[in-house]
Amino acid sequence: MSPSHYWKFIDEVDLSGYSLIVPSVAVGNVGQLACDLLISSLKMKKIATVYSPALIPVLGYDPYDLKSKSLSSSCEVYICVSSKIIVLQIRAPLVYKFAQSFLENIVETFTEKNVKNVLLLTSSYAHEKKHISTSPFRYICTESTSFDNEVNELKWTKHEQDEGRLKIFGGGFASMLFEICKEKSFPCFILYKFCSEGDNSPDAYDMIYHLNKILPIFSQDKDFFTQLTPPVSWKLLFGRPPPKDIY
């Protein structure tokens, strides 16, 4: 018996032609931080919450608005109508035995809603980078994606893929979701960065900067970084400062 996955849409919005952005829970949490930065900067609106046995239960305050009375959970969907993007923010690792079913359900859900493609943001262990002098970013995409012209003009470095299933070490469920998208002919583009654990907020800024190159989200007429607003939750990324009484 397959596990049940529940999608509670607060607003029924026509998502035809939208791009779906999904972070993989990976080394440094770069994808999740990048999505947090995107949601906060664009003041994206929450339109759905998701429950699945594949999701480790997490509940907390609204990470983008200190005055909000709503709570946030492990998995939520946010929308920016002007940019025609939706973000499926995942805040906890997936339970492996249910992961395949949940990721298939994600593809099926957004295929039914006529979403045009998925952009998957993730990361990989810094020591996996083989060519030191090259960019810390890599990409890989299915044949059905429409970003060929952009990546060729930007001269981005493609992921070095051996025969068989995709492997991104430290990249979480990115490889699994990519293979599902291939099987279901759902256009998928993966962008990842080599990084180490630590304060990875600068990596998130860098990730959104690169994403904006192929999927224009922010104005080209203004300085890019002045358009980004870090979420209030980042103030507590490493917990509270040590109590002064111990010194």
PyMOL commands that set and color helices and strands:
alter all, ss='L'
color gray80, all
select helices_A, chain A and resi 27-41+96-112+126-128+148-154+174-183+201-214+225-227+232-236+244-246
alter helices_A, ss='H'
color red, helices_A
select strands_A, chain A and resi 6-9+19-23+45-51+59-61+71-73+75-80+85-90+117-125+137-141+188-195
alter strands_A, ss='S'
color yellow, strands_A
deselect
rebuild
show_as cartoon
